[in-house]
Amino acid sequence: MEILGIDVGGTGIKGAPVDVRRGRLAGERCRVLTPQPATPEAVGDVVGELVSRFRWKGQIGCALPAAFKSGVALTAANIDRSWIGTNAERLLRRKTRCPVVILNDADAAGIAEMEVGAGRGKKGVVFVLTFGTGIGSAIFVDGVLMPNTELGHLEIRGKDAEERASERAREENDWSWKRWAKRVDEYLGRIEALFFPDLFIIGGGASKNAAKFVSLLERRAPVVPARLRNEAGIIGAALAARDDQVRRRASGRPSTR
C-alpha cells in the first residue's frame, strides 16, 4: 500500500510515494523550492504541481510547520502568518483533488522515527527534535504522540530558542560546530529540567552532520541522531494518513475527502 507523503518546509517542499507497510520511500523523492512569501494559496499551488508530477490520485499525508486542530492551522512557523486560521486540509484537497491529512512537520518526523527509525521500540518519554530552519519538537510517551508541541519557541536568555540553536542560526552566524553544540546543549538542558526525557532523537537538516556535534552534548538522557534524516517528514506524513484511514474505517466514518 502506497500513500504520497509531502513535507512542506521553510525553504523546500519535498514529496515521494511511501510504502506504508514497510515505512520507506517507494519511489524517487522530488523537491521544489518553497514559494516566497509562503502563503496558503502559493504553497497550495506548488503542492498541487508536485502531486501532478507524480500523477497521484490517492491518499496524501502532508506535514507543515504549524500546529493544527481539525485541519485548521493555529500557528505558522517559517511560513507566512496568513496560514493561521486557514483550513489547510480543505485548501490542499481543493488544490490536489485528493483526500489529504494534515499534521505538524515535527510530529510527522517523530512518527516516522518512532515507527521505523531511532525510536523504534523505545518506551518512556522520547523527544524527537528537528534542527533546520527552526526547531521542531515531538513528544512521545510510551510511543504515544502528544501533538502540536512548539518547544522550539522556549525562551532562553531572552530569545526564542530557535534563534539561538537552529541550524539556520548556525549557518547565518558562521558558528563552529563546538560553539553551536554548546547552544544546543543548553536548549536540551532546559527541556531536561522541565520534562526529564529518557531519550533525545536529533533530526532535521542538522542530522546529516550528527557526527560533528552529538558527541559534544552533555545530557543525562542519551542523545542519538535520527535514522531517516530528511526523509522522516515525508514518511511520517504518509504513516499519519494511513493511521487516519484505519481510524475512520474502524469508526465507520468515510475517508477524508
Backbone as CSV, one residue per row, in Angstrom:
resi,resn,N_x,N_y,N_z,CA_x,CA_y,CA_z,C_x,C_y,C_z
1,MET,0.849,-1.197,0.000,0.000,0.000,0.000,0.878,1.238,0.000
2,GLU,0.584,2.172,-0.917,1.370,3.397,-1.026,0.494,4.623,-0.778
3,ILE,1.078,5.601,-0.074,0.461,6.900,0.170,1.494,7.957,-0.155
4,LEU,1.077,9.037,-0.771,2.005,10.114,-1.083,2.266,10.952,0.158
5,GLY,3.524,11.083,0.543,3.909,11.926,1.661,4.520,13.217,1.167
6,ILE,4.109,14.331,1.760,4.632,15.649,1.389,5.067,16.373,2.651
7,ASP,6.240,16.978,2.586,6.813,17.696,3.729,7.102,19.128,3.295
8,VAL,6.315,20.071,3.827,6.478,21.489,3.486,7.408,22.133,4.508
9,GLY,8.547,22.625,4.052,9.499,23.298,4.922,9.631,24.764,4.582
10,GLY,10.437,25.468,5.361,10.623,26.895,5.134,11.351,27.210,3.849
11,THR,12.187,26.275,3.370,12.950,26.512,2.140,12.593,25.557,1.011
12,GLY,12.106,24.362,1.333,11.804,23.397,0.292,10.564,22.580,0.604
13,ILE,9.908,22.094,-0.438,8.752,21.211,-0.327,9.148,19.897,-0.969
14,LYS,9.097,18.816,-0.192,9.562,17.513,-0.652,8.402,16.521,-0.658
15,GLY,8.431,15.612,-1.606,7.388,14.608,-1.658,7.863,13.328,-2.301
16,ALA,7.198,12.219,-1.958,7.501,10.914,-2.545,6.402,9.941,-2.153
17,PRO,6.140,8.944,-2.979,5.245,7.868,-2.553,5.931,7.038,-1.481
18,VAL,5.150,6.587,-0.498,5.706,5.847,0.640,5.017,4.492,0.747
19,ASP,5.820,3.453,0.891,5.303,2.125,1.215,4.995,2.131,2.707
20,VAL,3.733,2.274,3.077,3.381,2.470,4.486,3.392,1.160,5.277
21,ARG,3.503,0.038,4.614,3.669,-1.222,5.343,5.114,-1.359,5.834
22,ARG,6.049,-0.930,5.026,7.466,-1.036,5.380,8.033,0.257,5.957
23,GLY,7.316,1.365,5.769,7.789,2.636,6.287,9.014,3.158,5.579
24,ARG,8.987,3.119,4.249,10.114,3.639,3.477,9.626,4.173,2.140
25,LEU,10.450,5.001,1.506,10.066,5.576,0.227,9.878,4.469,-0.803
26,ALA,8.840,4.628,-1.631,8.550,3.644,-2.670,8.879,4.183,-4.056
27,GLY,9.464,5.370,-4.108,9.815,5.987,-5.378,10.771,7.133,-5.149
28,GLU,11.200,7.752,-6.212,12.169,8.842,-6.120,11.547,10.071,-5.461
29,ARG,12.327,10.707,-4.602,11.868,11.918,-3.939,11.986,13.112,-4.883
30,CYS,11.006,14.006,-4.811,11.029,15.231,-5.613,11.027,16.428,-4.660
31,ARG,11.870,17.415,-4.938,11.958,18.612,-4.097,11.839,19.858,-4.958
32,VAL,11.013,20.799,-4.497,10.882,22.095,-5.155,11.027,23.177,-4.096
33,LEU,11.366,24.368,-4.506,11.547,25.464,-3.567,10.203,25.929,-3.008
34,THR,10.200,26.261,-1.733,9.017,26.842,-1.108,8.828,28.255,-1.642
35,PRO,7.643,28.605,-2.115,7.442,29.960,-2.649,7.589,31.005,-1.554
36,GLN,8.026,32.189,-1.936,8.176,33.300,-1.003,7.395,34.497,-1.512
37,PRO,6.450,35.010,-0.739,6.065,34.544,0.592,5.296,33.227,0.527
38,ALA,5.398,32.434,1.606,4.797,31.093,1.642,3.361,31.174,2.121
39,THR,2.512,31.839,1.324,1.100,31.985,1.668,0.359,30.671,1.402
40,PRO,-0.825,30.500,1.977,-1.575,29.266,1.710,-1.822,29.009,0.237
41,GLU,-2.246,30.016,-0.498,-2.527,29.815,-1.919,-1.270,29.458,-2.695
42,ALA,-0.153,30.145,-2.399,1.096,29.887,-3.126,1.624,28.494,-2.825
43,VAL,1.638,28.119,-1.550,2.100,26.777,-1.180,1.153,25.728,-1.751
44,GLY,-0.144,25.991,-1.678,-1.119,25.051,-2.216,-0.916,24.804,-3.701
45,ASP,-0.597,25.865,-4.445,-0.338,25.709,-5.880,0.875,24.819,-6.128
46,VAL,1.940,25.028,-5.338,3.152,24.228,-5.514,2.897,22.765,-5.138
47,VAL,2.165,22.554,-4.054,1.826,21.178,-3.666,0.999,20.521,-4.773
48,GLY,0.066,21.268,-5.342,-0.739,20.741,-6.440,0.111,20.350,-7.634
49,GLU,1.107,21.172,-7.957,2.021,20.859,-9.060,2.839,19.611,-8.747
50,LEU,3.272,19.496,-7.483,4.060,18.335,-7.066,3.228,17.054,-7.207
51,VAL,1.988,17.115,-6.782,1.100,15.959,-6.905,0.901,15.591,-8.378
52,SER,0.787,16.602,-9.237,0.623,16.352,-10.673,1.847,15.667,-11.264
53,ARG,3.029,16.030,-10.775,4.254,15.396,-11.274,4.239,13.898,-11.018
54,PHE,3.682,13.512,-9.886,3.606,12.085,-9.557,2.387,11.414,-10.189
55,ARG,1.518,12.227,-10.839,0.264,11.715,-11.408,-0.522,10.961,-10.333
56,TRP,-0.582,11.602,-9.156,-1.140,10.935,-7.989,-2.649,11.144,-7.913
57,LYS,-3.381,10.083,-7.550,-4.843,10.157,-7.448,-5.364,9.701,-6.088
58,GLY,-4.494,9.183,-5.216,-4.962,8.603,-3.965,-4.714,9.458,-2.745
59,GLN,-4.612,8.791,-1.592,-4.454,9.447,-0.299,-3.119,10.195,-0.215
60,ILE,-3.153,11.344,0.472,-1.951,12.165,0.681,-1.845,12.500,2.165
61,GLY,-0.638,12.422,2.692,-0.336,12.955,4.018,0.594,14.132,3.845
62,CYS,0.303,15.252,4.487,1.095,16.461,4.293,1.492,17.065,5.630
63,ALA,2.786,17.298,5.800,3.334,17.902,7.017,3.701,19.350,6.748
64,LEU,3.304,20.228,7.659,3.626,21.653,7.547,4.111,22.181,8.896
65,PRO,4.892,23.276,8.884,5.398,23.843,10.138,4.351,24.697,10.850
66,ALA,3.347,24.026,11.392,2.261,24.710,12.097,1.592,23.704,13.019
67,ALA,0.867,24.208,14.009,0.029,23.364,14.852,-1.362,23.339,14.243
68,PHE,-2.047,22.189,14.338,-3.350,22.032,13.691,-4.391,21.456,14.636
69,LYS,-5.613,21.926,14.473,-6.790,21.347,15.110,-7.845,21.166,14.024
70,SER,-8.253,19.916,13.818,-9.276,19.608,12.808,-8.926,20.201,11.448
71,GLY,-7.631,20.159,11.114,-7.178,20.628,9.817,-6.926,22.111,9.710
72,VAL,-7.240,22.872,10.763,-7.079,24.329,10.755,-5.757,24.708,11.438
73,ALA,-4.971,25.554,10.786,-3.678,25.978,11.326,-3.879,26.970,12.466
74,LEU,-3.235,26.690,13.591,-3.304,27.571,14.754,-2.070,28.445,14.891
75,THR,-0.975,28.029,14.273,0.280,28.771,14.307,0.881,28.745,12.905
76,ALA,1.978,29.474,12.728,2.706,29.444,11.459,4.164,29.765,11.755
77,ALA,5.037,28.778,11.587,6.462,28.963,11.863,7.253,28.792,10.570
78,ASN,7.972,29.833,10.181,8.799,29.804,8.968,7.972,29.655,7.688
79,ILE,6.682,29.947,7.777,5.826,30.152,6.612,5.005,31.408,6.898
80,ASP,4.225,31.851,5.927,3.507,33.106,6.087,2.443,33.010,7.182
81,ARG,2.301,34.080,7.971,1.363,34.072,9.090,-0.092,34.022,8.627
82,SER,-0.350,34.232,7.347,-1.722,34.129,6.851,-2.244,32.690,6.893
83,TRP,-1.361,31.720,7.207,-1.825,30.346,7.413,-2.698,30.239,8.656
84,ILE,-2.472,31.097,9.645,-3.213,30.997,10.899,-4.704,31.201,10.629
85,GLY,-5.499,30.223,11.030,-6.936,30.263,10.785,-7.360,29.627,9.471
86,THR,-6.394,29.233,8.655,-6.708,28.598,7.374,-7.004,27.114,7.561
87,ASN,-8.059,26.637,6.939,-8.340,25.206,6.927,-7.431,24.585,5.866
88,ALA,-6.268,24.114,6.310,-5.242,23.628,5.400,-5.677,22.345,4.693
89,GLU,-6.394,21.493,5.388,-6.864,20.259,4.754,-7.801,20.582,3.604
90,ARG,-8.734,21.486,3.847,-9.695,21.850,2.797,-8.977,22.492,1.617
91,LEU,-8.005,23.385,1.924,-7.255,24.057,0.868,-6.514,23.046,-0.008
92,LEU,-5.792,22.118,0.622,-4.985,21.183,-0.154,-5.838,20.130,-0.844
93,ARG,-7.004,19.807,-0.300,-7.912,18.933,-1.032,-8.358,19.604,-2.334
94,ARG,-8.617,20.904,-2.237,-9.027,21.649,-3.434,-7.896,21.731,-4.449
95,LYS,-6.684,21.952,-3.976,-5.544,22.125,-4.885,-5.093,20.811,-5.525
96,THR,-5.257,19.706,-4.811,-4.752,18.426,-5.305,-5.847,17.505,-5.843
97,ARG,-7.115,17.784,-5.470,-8.246,16.928,-5.827,-8.040,15.500,-5.296
98,CYS,-7.414,15.433,-4.132,-7.152,14.154,-3.471,-7.521,14.273,-1.995
99,PRO,-7.826,13.143,-1.328,-8.015,13.178,0.129,-6.688,13.496,0.811
100,VAL,-6.706,14.410,1.772,-5.482,14.894,2.406,-5.629,14.868,3.928
101,VAL,-4.571,14.427,4.602,-4.463,14.525,6.054,-3.298,15.446,6.369
102,ILE,-3.527,16.417,7.259,-2.540,17.439,7.610,-2.041,17.208,9.028
103,LEU,-0.739,17.467,9.238,-0.199,17.442,10.600,1.056,18.284,10.684
104,ASN,1.470,18.552,11.907,2.681,19.314,12.169,3.906,18.570,11.643
105,ASP,4.878,19.313,11.100,6.025,18.664,10.461,6.914,17.902,11.449
106,ALA,7.134,18.451,12.637,7.953,17.732,13.623,7.219,16.493,14.125
107,ASP,5.900,16.578,14.260,5.121,15.402,14.644,5.266,14.306,13.589
108,ALA,5.238,14.704,12.315,5.403,13.726,11.237,6.763,13.048,11.315
109,ALA,7.815,13.847,11.495,9.155,13.274,11.609,9.236,12.339,12.804
110,GLY,8.604,12.729,13.897,8.614,11.898,15.096,7.900,10.577,14.889
111,ILE,6.756,10.612,14.220,6.012,9.383,13.952,6.874,8.398,13.171
112,ALA,7.579,8.905,12.170,8.438,8.040,11.360,9.585,7.466,12.182
113,GLU,10.238,8.307,12.969,11.380,7.823,13.760,10.937,6.815,14.814
114,MET,9.761,7.000,15.380,9.289,6.075,16.407,8.839,4.740,15.811
115,GLU,8.343,4.756,14.585,7.863,3.507,13.986,8.971,2.723,13.290
116,VAL,9.836,3.417,12.541,10.832,2.685,11.741,12.246,3.235,11.889
117,GLY,12.448,4.183,12.801,13.754,4.811,12.936,14.397,4.593,14.281
118,ALA,15.053,5.639,14.777,15.854,5.526,16.005,15.017,5.296,17.253
119,GLY,13.729,5.589,17.201,12.876,5.412,18.374,12.078,4.128,18.383
120,ARG,12.296,3.285,17.397,11.504,2.055,17.302,11.666,1.197,18.559
121,GLY,10.541,0.849,19.179,10.550,0.002,20.367,10.913,0.712,21.650
122,LYS,11.148,2.042,21.599,11.559,2.776,22.793,10.341,3.169,23.635
123,LYS,10.444,2.949,24.936,9.401,3.338,25.875,9.835,4.568,26.665
124,GLY,8.965,5.016,27.561,9.272,6.193,28.350,8.997,7.462,27.572
125,VAL,9.650,8.554,27.981,9.455,9.860,27.352,10.557,10.090,26.319
126,VAL,10.165,10.176,25.062,11.118,10.361,23.968,10.824,11.691,23.280
127,PHE,11.869,12.496,23.109,11.769,13.754,22.367,12.426,13.582,21.005
128,VAL,11.675,13.884,19.946,12.250,13.979,18.610,12.323,15.464,18.281
129,LEU,13.530,15.956,18.068,13.755,17.387,17.826,14.392,17.577,16.452
130,THR,13.811,18.447,15.642,14.329,18.694,14.308,15.009,20.058,14.267
131,PHE,16.270,20.066,13.890,17.054,21.294,13.808,17.263,21.623,12.333
132,GLY,16.614,22.686,11.882,16.712,23.095,10.493,16.509,24.594,10.401
133,THR,15.549,25.033,9.579,15.220,26.457,9.511,14.786,26.954,10.881
134,GLY,14.092,26.115,11.616,13.721,26.386,13.008,14.052,25.175,13.855
135,ILE,13.360,25.027,14.976,13.474,23.825,15.814,12.068,23.280,16.021
136,GLY,11.857,22.054,15.577,10.575,21.401,15.775,10.673,20.387,16.890
137,SER,9.549,20.119,17.554,9.557,19.168,18.665,8.374,18.223,18.575
138,ALA,8.630,16.964,18.925,7.564,15.970,19.040,7.841,15.150,20.285
139,ILE,6.835,14.984,21.129,6.980,14.257,22.388,6.162,12.971,22.323
140,PHE,6.791,11.860,22.726,6.117,10.564,22.769,6.247,9.984,24.170
141,VAL,5.145,9.485,24.694,5.147,8.806,25.992,4.715,7.368,25.752
142,ASP,5.644,6.453,25.944,5.405,5.036,25.633,4.864,4.869,24.220
143,GLY,5.445,5.622,23.300,5.095,5.504,21.888,3.895,6.296,21.438
144,VAL,3.216,6.982,22.357,2.016,7.757,22.018,2.387,9.230,21.878
145,LEU,2.027,9.825,20.752,2.360,11.222,20.460,1.476,12.190,21.226
146,MET,2.084,13.235,21.794,1.348,14.400,22.281,1.499,15.466,21.205
147,PRO,0.479,15.714,20.387,0.656,16.537,19.189,0.791,18.028,19.462
148,ASN,1.366,18.687,18.468,1.374,20.152,18.400,2.192,20.848,19.479
149,THR,3.260,20.229,19.959,4.135,20.962,20.875,4.999,21.926,20.062
150,GLU,5.328,23.051,20.640,6.119,24.073,19.932,7.298,24.481,20.814
151,LEU,8.090,23.508,21.217,9.162,23.778,22.177,10.410,24.382,21.542
152,GLY,10.375,24.564,20.246,11.443,25.343,19.614,11.341,26.811,19.974
153,HIS,10.203,27.185,20.580,9.985,28.589,20.935,10.133,28.851,22.428
154,LEU,10.741,27.909,23.147,11.100,28.200,24.532,12.008,29.425,24.578
155,GLU,11.831,30.238,25.610,12.692,31.415,25.759,13.961,31.036,26.517
156,ILE,15.094,31.324,25.916,16.393,31.070,26.543,17.237,32.342,26.431
157,ARG,17.653,32.850,27.567,18.448,34.088,27.620,17.761,35.230,26.867
158,GLY,16.437,35.287,27.022,15.669,36.389,26.446,15.369,36.261,24.972
159,LYS,15.711,35.103,24.361,15.468,34.925,22.939,14.716,33.617,22.693
160,ASP,14.021,33.578,21.553,13.402,32.349,21.111,14.496,31.305,20.894
161,ALA,14.279,30.081,21.380,15.325,29.054,21.320,15.827,28.829,19.903
162,GLU,14.942,28.845,18.906,15.419,28.561,17.562,16.248,29.704,16.981
163,GLU,16.159,30.889,17.557,17.057,31.970,17.135,18.475,31.726,17.613
164,ARG,18.617,30.898,18.656,19.931,30.630,19.224,20.501,29.273,18.801
165,ALA,19.640,28.302,18.494,20.148,26.942,18.356,19.687,26.202,17.103
166,SER,18.974,26.848,16.196,18.592,26.164,14.958,19.802,26.035,14.034
167,GLU,19.690,25.165,13.049,20.764,25.051,12.059,20.892,26.344,11.259
168,ARG,19.755,26.982,10.999,19.807,28.261,10.283,20.636,29.277,11.045
169,ALA,20.457,29.328,12.379,21.229,30.276,13.190,22.723,29.961,13.105
170,ARG,23.076,28.676,13.098,24.494,28.300,12.994,25.074,28.761,11.665
171,GLU,24.331,28.546,10.592,24.823,28.921,9.274,24.915,30.430,9.111
172,GLU,23.875,31.149,9.558,23.868,32.599,9.384,24.954,33.288,10.202
173,ASN,25.291,32.713,11.366,26.318,33.313,12.228,27.696,32.683,12.045
174,ASP,27.777,31.690,11.156,29.038,31.015,10.868,29.707,30.495,12.139
175,TRP,28.884,29.890,13.018,29.428,29.334,14.254,30.131,28.014,13.984
176,SER,31.164,27.737,14.747,31.799,26.429,14.692,30.836,25.396,15.251
177,TRP,31.073,24.118,14.939,30.216,23.077,15.485,30.280,23.051,17.018
178,LYS,31.449,23.318,17.556,31.608,23.310,19.011,30.797,24.431,19.658
179,ARG,30.848,25.616,19.064,30.108,26.742,19.634,28.602,26.508,19.511
180,TRP,28.177,25.994,18.375,26.764,25.732,18.185,26.291,24.615,19.110
181,ALA,27.089,23.579,19.274,26.721,22.462,20.151,26.484,22.936,21.579
182,LYS,27.235,23.936,22.011,27.042,24.477,23.362,25.650,25.074,23.498
183,ARG,25.180,25.729,22.454,23.844,26.323,22.477,22.756,25.246,22.412
184,VAL,22.993,24.232,21.597,22.053,23.111,21.539,21.985,22.412,22.891
185,ASP,23.144,22.229,23.522,23.198,21.560,24.816,22.426,22.349,25.873
186,GLU,22.536,23.662,25.828,21.789,24.492,26.774,20.287,24.332,26.556
187,TYR,19.895,24.280,25.298,18.477,24.088,24.967,17.979,22.726,25.459
188,LEU,18.745,21.681,25.215,18.355,20.346,25.681,18.305,20.299,27.208
189,GLY,19.210,21.022,27.848,19.207,21.086,29.302,17.943,21.698,29.844
190,ARG,17.421,22.710,29.161,16.162,23.327,29.590,15.015,22.316,29.475
191,ILE,15.006,21.540,28.396,13.969,20.525,28.228,14.095,19.450,29.301
192,GLU,15.321,19.043,29.611,15.516,18.049,30.669,14.979,18.543,32.008
193,ALA,15.196,19.815,32.293,14.748,20.369,33.572,13.226,20.410,33.679
194,LEU,12.537,20.419,32.532,11.081,20.517,32.528,10.375,19.175,32.349
195,PHE,11.006,18.242,31.587,10.291,17.026,31.196,10.994,15.722,31.580
196,PHE,12.259,15.757,31.916,13.013,14.561,32.301,12.868,13.429,31.281
197,PRO,13.220,13.684,30.029,13.060,12.656,28.995,14.029,11.491,29.177
198,ASP,13.674,10.366,28.552,14.519,9.179,28.576,15.413,9.101,27.344
199,LEU,15.069,9.840,26.288,15.839,9.782,25.047,15.581,11.031,24.222
200,PHE,16.651,11.575,23.628,16.546,12.632,22.621,16.939,12.038,21.272
201,ILE,16.116,12.292,20.259,16.449,11.930,18.883,16.579,13.223,18.093
202,ILE,17.752,13.444,17.505,18.035,14.695,16.797,17.876,14.489,15.304
203,GLY,16.901,15.199,14.715,16.637,15.091,13.289,16.731,16.437,12.595
204,GLY,16.088,16.537,11.449,16.165,17.753,10.661,17.436,17.814,9.839
205,GLY,17.659,18.952,9.192,18.818,19.104,8.325,20.146,18.888,9.027
206,ALA,20.209,19.232,10.324,21.460,19.089,11.065,21.847,17.637,11.279
207,SER,20.898,16.722,11.160,21.177,15.321,11.478,22.197,14.692,10.534
208,LYS,22.328,15.244,9.327,23.308,14.671,8.400,24.739,14.955,8.856
209,ASN,24.903,15.898,9.776,26.223,16.210,10.338,26.310,15.820,11.810
210,ALA,25.518,14.822,12.204,25.438,14.443,13.613,26.795,14.096,14.207
211,ALA,27.678,13.511,13.417,28.989,13.112,13.933,29.823,14.314,14.376
212,LYS,29.471,15.504,13.908,30.244,16.701,14.233,29.819,17.361,15.547
213,PHE,28.649,16.976,16.076,28.212,17.693,17.282,27.557,16.838,18.366
214,VAL,26.979,15.680,18.028,26.253,14.906,19.033,27.164,14.490,20.182
215,SER,28.402,14.123,19.882,29.330,13.689,20.939,29.712,14.832,21.874
216,LEU,29.440,16.077,21.484,29.774,17.246,22.304,28.661,17.583,23.299
217,LEU,27.522,16.933,23.177,26.379,17.226,24.033,26.486,16.450,25.343
218,GLU,26.254,17.140,26.453,26.428,16.541,27.777,25.097,16.533,28.520
219,ARG,24.287,15.546,28.216,22.963,15.437,28.814,22.858,14.160,29.624
220,ARG,21.905,14.169,30.550,21.641,12.947,31.320,21.042,11.873,30.417
221,ALA,20.056,12.265,29.618,19.416,11.319,28.710,20.302,11.083,27.488
222,PRO,20.284,9.879,26.927,21.036,9.626,25.691,20.552,10.534,24.565
223,VAL,21.485,10.950,23.715,21.173,11.762,22.541,21.650,10.988,21.316
224,VAL,20.729,10.672,20.395,21.101,9.896,19.214,20.603,10.611,17.961
225,PRO,21.287,10.423,16.832,20.814,11.032,15.580,19.631,10.276,15.003
226,ALA,18.774,10.988,14.331,17.662,10.357,13.615,18.225,9.473,12.507
227,ARG,17.526,8.402,12.209,17.973,7.496,11.157,17.436,7.874,9.788
228,LEU,16.265,8.490,9.763,15.607,8.754,8.485,15.969,10.107,7.896
229,ARG,16.638,10.940,8.712,17.105,12.255,8.258,15.987,13.025,7.571
230,ASN,16.259,13.587,6.377,15.266,14.451,5.739,14.105,13.696,5.100
231,GLU,14.134,12.364,5.146,13.003,11.594,4.644,11.933,11.408,5.717
232,ALA,12.262,11.740,6.967,11.355,11.453,8.079,10.007,12.149,7.922
233,GLY,10.000,13.413,7.523,8.737,14.140,7.394,7.833,13.545,6.334
234,ILE,8.424,13.138,5.208,7.654,12.523,4.123,7.043,11.209,4.598
235,ILE,7.885,10.362,5.205,7.421,9.053,5.648,6.379,9.197,6.755
236,GLY,6.651,10.083,7.720,5.725,10.261,8.825,4.379,10.814,8.390
237,ALA,4.371,11.719,7.396,3.102,12.256,6.893,2.265,11.144,6.274
238,ALA,2.924,10.266,5.516,2.205,9.153,4.897,1.691,8.174,5.953
239,LEU,2.509,7.901,6.980,2.070,6.997,8.048,0.882,7.582,8.808
240,ALA,0.884,8.895,9.006,-0.242,9.543,9.689,-1.519,9.422,8.863
241,ALA,-1.392,9.563,7.538,-2.558,9.402,6.668,-3.069,7.963,6.703
242,ARG,-2.137,6.999,6.741,-2.532,5.590,6.880,-3.303,5.365,8.177
243,ASP,-2.785,5.899,9.280,-3.446,5.716,10.573,-4.820,6.369,10.592
244,ASP,-4.942,7.508,9.910,-6.248,8.173,9.828,-7.246,7.295,9.085
245,GLN,-6.794,6.658,8.010,-7.660,5.741,7.270,-8.136,4.598,8.162
246,VAL,-7.214,4.042,8.943,-7.552,2.923,9.828,-8.593,3.355,10.853
247,ARG,-8.403,4.539,11.462,-9.358,5.028,12.462,-10.739,5.250,11.854
248,ARG,-10.764,5.807,10.656,-12.045,6.088,10.014,-12.789,4.799,9.666
249,ARG,-12.050,3.825,9.186,-12.691,2.548,8.862,-13.231,1.879,10.120
250,ALA,-12.466,1.958,11.203,-12.883,1.330,12.457,-14.137,1.995,13.022
251,SER,-14.273,3.319,12.790,-15.421,4.057,13.322,-16.592,4.105,12.360
252,GLY,-16.358,3.603,11.127,-17.419,3.635,10.131,-17.574,4.969,9.448
253,ARG,-16.603,5.888,9.671,-16.679,7.195,9.009,-16.088,7.100,7.614
254,PRO,-16.534,7.968,6.684,-15.976,7.950,5.339,-14.550,8.472,5.330
255,SER,-13.791,8.123,4.310,-12.428,8.615,4.157,-12.439,10.125,3.968
256,THR,-11.309,10.774,4.333,-11.188,12.220,4.148,-11.348,12.568,2.675
257,ARG,-12.171,13.574,2.406,-12.411,13.962,1.015,-11.905,15.390,0.776
